[in-house]
Amino acid sequence: MTYPYDVTIIGGGPAGSTLGSLLRKHDPSIRVLILERERFPREHVGESQLPPIGRVLEEMGCWEKVEAAGFPIKIGATFRWGRTPDLWDFEFVTTSEVEGVTRPGTFEGVRRRTAFQVDRALYDQILLDHAAELGCEVRQETRVTEVLREGDRVIGLRMDDPASSLVTSSLYIDASGGAGTLRRAMGVEVDAPSQLRNIAVWDYWEDAEWAVEIGVGGTRVQVLSLDYGWVWFIPLGPTKASVGLVVPADYYKTSGEAPEALYRRALSEEPRVRYLLRNASREETLRATKDWSYVSQRIVGENWALVGESAGFADPILAAGMTLAQLGARELAYTILEARRGQHETDWLFRTYEETQQRRIRQHIRFANYWYTANGCFTDLKEFTREIAREEGLDLDAENAFRWLGTGGFATDNLINPSVGVYSLDSIKRITDRMGEGQSSWEINRFNRFDLALEGAERRDVAGYHDGHVVKCPCYVRDGRVLPEMGVYNVVVQAIRKDGRAESLVHNLGSFFTRVGADPNTMVDHALQALEAMVVEGWVRGSLDSKGQRIHRETPTETPITHRNRDAVPS
């Protein structure tokens, strides 16, 4: 049967517009319809990005449009969190690299490792207009009122648009965010951690000051804990800022305070934010939402798929929302394009898309849960780490579960390097130290011999996404964990097979990277981080021989990108 559209997308936010743009860019013949219930511009929370978005915007062809809007360059965040009142900074790049940046710039050099803090009303319109320029048909102020279905198949969408009340398509995509228009209609349930249920309230301020300006428009967001929650301060422009409060839902219910009173009290009790807002004025329109983390139990169906927050949502403490949405949209675009080419099995393409999204969202949820365990106002969450570990098949007490998380028990988000989002395993350990949990330990330091532990693992192809195509990446898979046979992981595997003694292993890694023309010091360091993740995840078995030298890997307390805050702002 021939349909008027190849792909119909419900929702014109960042996930929907990214998906539409990349479909049209890589295949201009594909017929894409985007249905958006609102009229852009419209406000939306979730203004802070992570660096991986940059390459997606560049591939879409609209990075320079976003740059021309003059949004602040996000180089990282300033935190007050955990067991210490000290302020500390986590930065994507060193400040000296940003100080020489001119604007408007291009997506090269240091700008590849920074992000934006965006006014979503303007940002989302830039992306949706760009999708339309690439040939997507965009209908705004068009609400889907009914999803017509036969079993697990969508057969049409009814809308409140009198000019065209029924749409049929080959494929239907839910990019409607938390509304989950298609997800709910198809009866898809979500999994949500029961212990971590927060609410957020926020408003926008004019004439707010920045804590710091680095170069031209470079700055950090502020994430500051209180006894009962935490406050965000996100510069969106030269004077405008988004300022919000996150508290446990139970605290809000028992406080007896209205959201407005709670918001005012929090800002009055946070000295750094109070100082930055001393000459500012509010819009006086307090917004509120629940920000409970969740992941959809299904993400694909017979002729439909979910993307962005309809597929899942990770707590905003990591500022991962837009990044997850736009990376997921990129991978779904590649999946659809590859299915049309017929070079891979369609079932494999969509199944691996679903597994990739669920794994990534769950990893970010776990990392957010771990992050909250270090904030004293979120009680009993250290005990909750036992449940996080149990999901991974580990029966640990609370202290050992917390230690497992802190040593990298969630570092399988990336098929190339051990990381979660932009956080490398080394960064995760520095963050653990900054949260007041003491000097983090490296499991690999305990051993001087390493052997592969691949028993019971299945060799399976996992999807890799590159330049509009999906490539099959061979991996070992066991109990939901994945060990890629590629990148630095594969280099470590081959080195262990050659000689698993610690001294020989480090020497052979250095020789390999020298031979291929890579910086041996940097790459051996990456390889040791991969080895650490492999030990923690059970892919490598460590042992201690009475003879031989052990590895000595340390986590410096101060680095150019993770250090005590030095801003000249009252704290």
DRENDOGU-365089 format. One record per residue: x, y, z of N, C-alpha, C in turn. Coordinates in steps of 0.05 Angstrom, whole numbers, plus 5000, padded with zeros to 4 digits. Example, Ala and Ser with C-alpha at 12.3 -4.5 7.8 and 13.67 -1.06 7.14 Angstrom:
// DRENDOGU-365089
526448865156524649105156526449345156525749555142527349795143525850015157
This chain:
// DRENDOGU-365089
501749765000500050005000501750255000501050454985502450704983501150905002502751045018501751245037502851515028501351735035502251995027504852085041505551955064507952025079509551765085512151795084513851565093514151565123514451795135514851825164513152055174511452005194509952215207510952235236511752475244512952515271510952685287510252585310508552735329510352885348510453145345512153315362514353455346514553715349516553865334518753985351519153875376521353955393524053855382526153875398528853795388528953515377527653315390527753045380526353025352523953135350522553115325523853265302524753505308525953665286528753555278530253445298532753315291532353075274530352905281529752675265528952745237527152945234526253025208528453135191530153305203532353425188534353215178535053025195537052825186535952635166533352565168532152405147532252545120531552795119531552945094534352995084536253045102538953105094540152855079539852625091541052385080539452255058536852315056535152215035533052415028533652605009531752815002529152724990529052464983526552364972524552274993525352255018523652155039521552365046519052275049516752465054516252465084516752695097516652715126514552925134512752855152510853035163511353065193511453315202511853375231509353515241508053395261505653515273506353625300505953885304506554015329504054145340503354085364500854175376500854475383503254595387503454875394504355045371504355305375505455495356508155595366510255545352512855645360513155935354514656095370516156015393514355965418515255785434513955735460516055645480515655715505517655655526517755355532520055265541520254985549522654975568522354805589524554765607526554575595529054575606531154395596532954545577534354745588535954935571538854865569539854685586542754635588543554385572545554415555546354195537548954065547549653845534552253715536553653715509556353705508557753735483556953545460556153295465555453125441553353235423551753435432549753555415551053705391553353815396554653975376554953835349555953585350556353445325553653375311551553345327548953295315547953545301548253775313547454035301549054085275551654015277553354055253552453875230551853625237550853435216548253525204546453635221543953735211544353975193546554115196547054355181546054615194545654605220544554845233546254935257548654825261550254915283550755215282551455315258552055595255549555775260547155665254544755815260544355845290544955625305544755635334546855825345549255805334551455985343550756275338549456335315548756615309546756725328545256555342543256655361544556775386547156725390548556855412548156725439547356465439546956335465549656315480549656325507552156285522553456015515556056015514557655775511557855635538556855395540557055245565559755095565561455165585563955025587563954825611561754825626561554635648559654735669560154655694558254725716559854765741558754945758559654985785557754845804558854675822557254515840557754585870555654585885555954545914554254295920555554075926554053825927555553635946554053455957555353245973555753326002557853216014558353246043559953496050560653656030562353886035560954136025561254366039560154616030561754756008564054646001565854765982564554775954565154985939564454995911566654875894565854715874567754605855566754615827568554615808567854645780568454385765566654305748567254095728566954225701569054225685569054355659569654165637568454215613569054045590571754105578572654355581575154445570576454635590578954695586580254885604579355175597579355345617578555625613580355765593582955695594584855825576584155765546583055535541582255465513579955635503578255725521575855875514576356175513578356265528578856555530579456685503580556535484581256645458579156605437576856495444574756445424573456705415572956735389571556955378568756855369566857045368564156965361562957165341561257075323560456795319562656635308562756375317564956195309563955975292565755785287565155545272565655305289564555075280564654835295567354695290569354795304572054685301573554745327575854605330577554655353576054605379576354795398575254775424572154765424570954885403568054895402566854625398568454425389567454155387567054025415568154145435568054025462566454195482565154395472563354565489560454515481558654645495555854625489554554905491551954915489550455165492548655155516547955385526545655415545543655585529541255465524539555585503536855665515535855885504533055965508531355785489529855595502528555395486526555505466525255735473523355845454524755905427527156025428528656085404529955835392531255675409532755445400530955245385528655185397526854995385525755095358525255355357524255465331526455455310528955505317531155475297531155195286530954995303531054715294528654645277526254725285523854655270523854795243524555055243524755195217526755065199528954975210531054845194529954585181528454435197527254185186525354255162523854475165522054555143523754635119525954775123527654865100528754625085529254405100530354165087528153995073525654085076523553945061521453795077521653805104519553685120517053855119514753725117512253875119511653905149511454155157511054215186508254345189506654225207504054335214504054405244504054665250503854745277500954785285500554805311497854825323496054605312497154365311495754125301496053905322493953855336493953655358492953385348494353175355493352905349491352835370488852785362486652725380486152435384487052265364486551985366488651835350489651615362491451435347489751185340489451145314487950915304489850675302488950445312490750215313489249955307490849765297489949495295492049315307491549215331493649065345495949245351498449165343500849325348501449505325499649535307500149705283498449955284499750185278498250435276497250455247494650525244493550545217492750835210493051015229492551295222492451475247492551735243492351935264490052125258488352165277486252375274487252625288486652855276487653105287485353305289485953525303483953735306484153945284485553875262485854045239483553995220481654175217479354115199480054085170482354195162483154175134484053895127485053745147486053475142485853325168483553195173483053075199484252795202485352675180486452405182489052395167491152285180493752245167494451955167495451855145496451585143499351595134500951395143503751405138504951125139507251085128508550815130509650775158510650985171511850965197511051205214510451145240509651355258511651375281512351625287514351675308513151855330513451775355512551935378514952095388514952355383516952535393515452755410513352665423511652855437512452915466514852815473515852865500514352715521514152835545512852705567509952635562508652775543505852715536505552435526507552335512507552055502504951985487504252155468501652125454501351845442503251755427503151495414503751275435505651325452506351125472503951045489502451235498500151175515497951035499497651125474495551005457496150715451498750645450499450365444499750205470499150315493499050165518501850095528503850265522506550205531506950315559507750135578508250215605511150325608511650475630514350575635515250465662517850425664519150355689520250615701519750655727520650895741521750815768524150915776525150855802523350975824522550825843520550915863521751105883524451075889525551235911526151525903526651575877527551835868525351975853523552105867521352245855521452535864522152705845522552995851520553155836520153405845518653605830520553845825519953985804521554225798519754465794520554695805519154955800521255155790520455325772522455515761521055755750522755965746521856205733524256325718523656525701525756665686526156945697528657025697529557275709530957445688530457705689531857905672533858055689536058145676538158295689539558135710539657865707541157695725544157705717545857695736548757705730549757415727551957385712553257125710555357105733555756865742557856825762560556875750560856815725563456855711562956865681564457035667564457025637567256965629567556755613570156665603570356705574572256875565572356955537569857105529568757045506566357185496564056995499562557035520560056875523560456605535562756535546563156275559562456295588561156095599560356095627559755815636559155795662558355535674555555565686553955355686551455345701552155315730550255375748550655335776548655125786549754925801548154715813548754705843546854795859547554855887545554715906546554545923544754395941543954545966541554495974540454595999539954366018538954416042538354196060536054026051534454136032531953996024531753965994533854025979533654005950536054145937535754235912537854375899536754585880538354785874537655015857539355015832538055075809539655115785539555415777541755505766541955775754543255745727541755795706542755755678542456015663544756145657544656385639543756305611541756445601540656395574541356605554542456825563543257055547544657255564545357485553546857685568545557765595542857755596541457835621539457635630538457455613536357275621537457015633536156915654537056665666534656505674534956245673532956055683533955975711532156005731532855935758530655755770531455515778529455325787530355185813528355045825528754895849527654615845529254415854528454135853528354035882526053915890525853795916524453525914524853345933523353095933520353145935518852995921515953035921514853005950515952815965515052785993515553026010517853156005518453406020516453616014515853645989513853855981511153805994510353545995507753476006507653536036509853476050509853506079510553786088511753946071512554216079510254396085507954346072505654516076505854786062507954826045508355076031507355056002506255275993505555295965508155315948508055235922510455245906511755525906510155735905511356005905512856065930511755995953513056035979515655875981515555625972517855455973520055555955519355655931521255765912522656015924521056195935522156445947524056375970523256185986524856116009527556006000527455825980529955705971531955915960530956105944532656305933533756485954532256535975533156705997535356566013535256296013537156146030539656066015539756115989542056045973543656295967545856355982547256615980548456675952549456475938550656525912548556615892546256465891544156545872542956805881542556845907541457105917543157335908545757305908547557515898547257565869547157355853546957385824544257505815542257485832539557595826538957855840540957975853540458205871539258445855539958465829538958685813537058595791536058345794534458225773531458235780529858195759526958195763525757945751523757825764522457585754520357635734519757435718517357445701514857405718515157295742512957245761510857045749511956855734510256635724511556375732511056275755512356035765511255785751513155635740512455385726513055155745511754925741512254695758511854445742513354235748513053975735514253765753513453515749514853295762517153205743519453135754521653045737522552775745520652585746521252315754522652165730524852035736526251885716524551645708524551575682523151345672524351255646523751005639524450895613522150725603521450755578519250595567519950305564518150135571518649845569518849755540517549895522517949845493518450115480520250105459520850355445520250325415519850085406519150045378516749845377515249875355512949685350512949615321510649515311510549415284511149625263510049865266510650085248510750345262511850345286512050585303514550565320515350795330517750815348517451065365518851055387519051285406521751405405521951665409524451805410524352035430526552115441526552335460525252255486523952445499522752395526520352205525519252155502517151955501518351675506520951645499522351385504523351365532524151595544525151585571526251855579526651885605527552145616529352085640531652215641533552195663533452455679533552435705533452675723535252895713534353145715535853375703538453435717539253305739541753375752544153345733543953175713546153135694545953295669543753455666543253625642543353455617542253215618542553035595540153025577537953165584535453135570535553175540536453415532536653475504538653305489540853245503542953075491541852805485540552685504539352415500537352425477535652645476533552665456534752685428536752865425537752915398539652685389541152565407542752335399540952105391538852065407536951855400535551905373534852155368533652225342535552165319538052225323540052165302540251865297540251705318540451425314537851305302535551415309533151325296533051395267534051635260534151715232535851515216538151445227539951245213538550975211537050905232535650645232533550635209532050855207529950865186531250865158533351025155534651045129535850775121537050635140538250375134536150165127533850185141531649995135530650035107530550285098529650345071531650245050534250245057536250145038536149845036535249715057535049425056537649275059539749405069542349265072542649115098540949175118540949025143538148935149537848735165535248635172533648855188531248905179529649115192529249055222528648805228528148735256530648795273533048725263535448775278535949075281535449225261535849515262534149645284531549585285529849705304530249585332530849325333531349205359533849325372535949365357538349475368538049775375536349915359535750195366534350195394532450015398531050005423532949945446534649745442536549665463538449885470539450025449541250245453540050465470537550545463536250765478535650685506534650445510533950355537536450335554538650225543541150205559542250485566542250665547543350935552541651085573538951075570537251215589537651095617537650825619538050695645540650765657542750785641545350855652545351145663544051325649543851595660542151615685540051455686538451445710540051335733541651125728543351015750545351225759546551365740548551565748547151795764544751875756543352075771542651975799541751725801541251615827543651615845545951535833548451535848549151825857548852015839549452295845547852385869545352315870543652395892544352265919545652025918546351895943548352065958549852235945551852395958550852655969548252715966547052955977545452876001546252976024545052886049542052926052540853116036538053166039536352946026537552776009536052565997536652306013535152276034535652066053535151786042536551596053536151306047536951236018538151416003538851345976541451175974543151195995545451015994544450725995542450676012541350406013540150335985539050535971537850485945539950385925542450455929544550355910544550055909543649925930543449625930541649535907539449685904537549605883538749665856540249885853541549935827543449715820545049625840546949405835545449145830543149105844541648855840540548835812539849065800538949065772541148955753543648985762545948885746546748605754545148475771545648205779547648175802548148395817550048395839548648415866549248245884548048255911550048375930549848635934551848785950550448925973551848965996550749136017550949426008549749606024549549886016552250006011554149966029556750086026558249986002558149725998559549615974558149685948555549705949554049795925554850075918555050245938555850525933558650535921560350365932563150355923563150255894561450055888561349945860560650165841558550325848557750545830560050745827561350815850563451015850565950925835566250665831568650575817568050525788565650585779565050565750563050355742561250285760559350075754557250155734557450395723555550485703556950575678559350495673561050615652560950455626558550365617558350215592556550365572556350625575554550785558555750815530558350795527559750865502561150615492560750545466562050315455565050355450565950605451568750665445570350705470569450865489570850915514569050895537570050815561568350795585567451065594564851115593563851375600560751365603559751575616556851625616556551915606555351945582555152215571557852325566558452565577561152685574562952605597562052445616563652385639565252135634567952165632569651935630569851805657570951555658571151415683572951565702575051685691576851845708575352085720573652215704572152435714570152345735568952115731567052015751568451975778570851875777572251835803573052105816573752305799574252565811571752685823569452645810566952745820566352605847566852345848566352195873568052325895570552385890572152515910571052785919570152945899569053205905566553195921565052975919562652945934563152885964565752865971566352825999566452546008566652355988566752075995569551965999571552146000574252046004575551985978578151915979579651855955578551605941577851635916576751405902578951205896578250955895580150745891579950635862582050525853582050395827582450095831580549945821580649655825583149535813584049645790586349525777588849555793588949735812591349765829591749525848589649365852589749145871591148895859591548905832592448655819594948705802596348485796598548495778598348295755596048165754595447985731592548005724592048005697589248035687588747825666586347695669585547485651582747545642582147485616579447525606577447325620575047425625572947265637570447275620570547135597568447155577566546925578566746755599565046515601562046595602560546455586557646505585556746745569558646885556558047115540557247025512555447175500554547125472555747335454556747255431557747445412555447535395555047795394552747915380553548175367552248245345552748505332551048715346552248935354550949165364551249395345549249575343549349785323551350005330552750085310554350335311553250525291553350785297552050985280554051185269554351195243556451375231555651475204555651735201555351865174552951765159550651755173548151675159547751375157549551215167549350925164549550785191548350545192548550375215550550155208552550115225554549905220554349705243554949455236554849245256557449225271557249255297559649255315559548995331561448815327561448565343562048625372560548495390560748535419560348265433561348255457560548045476558248155493556247995496553848075512553347865533552947955558552347765580550847915601548547815609546947935630546448235626545948305602545348585596547748765593550148665599552548825596553848765568555248975559556348955532559349015533560948845520563748895517564348915487564849155476565349185448567949055439567948935416570448845403571449055384571749295394572649525378573749735396575049935384576050165400578050075420578350235442580350185462579749925477577249845479576549585492577949355478577749355451578949135436582049135438583149375440586049395443586849265470585349315491585949195517585548895516583448795503582948505501585348375488586248485465588448365451591048365467591448585482593848605499593848395521591448355533591248155554591747875543590747815519591147555507594147515502595547725496598447695490599947645516599347805537600747765563599247925584597947795602596247925622597748025646600347985648601848095671601848395669601448535692601048825692603348975678605748905685608049055674608149015643607748765634607848715605605448845591603148835605600748945593601049245587602049395607602449685603604549735581606649575581608749605560607649555532606149335530605049265503602949465494601449575512599549795504601050035494603150115507604750345498605950295471606950055467608249985441606149995419603749895424601749895404600950175395600450345415599550625408601850775394604350725402606550855388606650765359606250505355606450385328604250505310601950565320599750665303599750975302601751105314602051385312600351545331599451425353597851565373599651635397598851835412600351925436600151695457602451565462602251325480601351395508602251625519601451695546598451735549597351885530594451935531592851675527593651525507592151285500592451065520594751035532595050825553593250905576593051155582591251245603588351175597587451215572584751135564584450835566586550685559586450395559586150295588587550425607587350345635584550405646583350625637580550675645578650465634579150375609577550155598578049895614580549845621581149605637579649615663579649845676578149875701575249815698573949915677571149855672570749565667572549435653572349155647572648985672574349065690574548915716572048955732571049205734568649255750566249105739566049095712563748965699564048665697566348555705566648265706567748145680568648315661569648205636572648125639573948225659576748155665576948075694578447865699578947755726581747835734581947985756584448065767585447875788588147845790589247675811591947805820592947715843595447825853597447605857599547625842601747435844603847545863605247375877607347475896609547615881609847545855611947675839610647865820612148065811611148245791610048505803610048715787609248975796606249015791604949165809602149245805601949505790599649555778599049815766598550015788599550255784599050475803597650705789595050705789593450905776592251085797592751345796591651525816589751725803587951835820586052035811586952305823588052485808588852745820586452895830586753025854584553175865584053435851586053555839585753805824586853765796585253835776586053825748585154075735586054135711585054385697582054385692580754145692577854135686576154065710577353975732575853915756577454035779576354245792577954385812576154555829577254655851575754835868574955085853572655185859571655425846573255675854573955845835575556085841574156335832571556325827570056565819569956765841569957025834569857235853566957305859565457105868562557145874562157035902560657175920560157065946558856795945559756615963558656345963557256275989
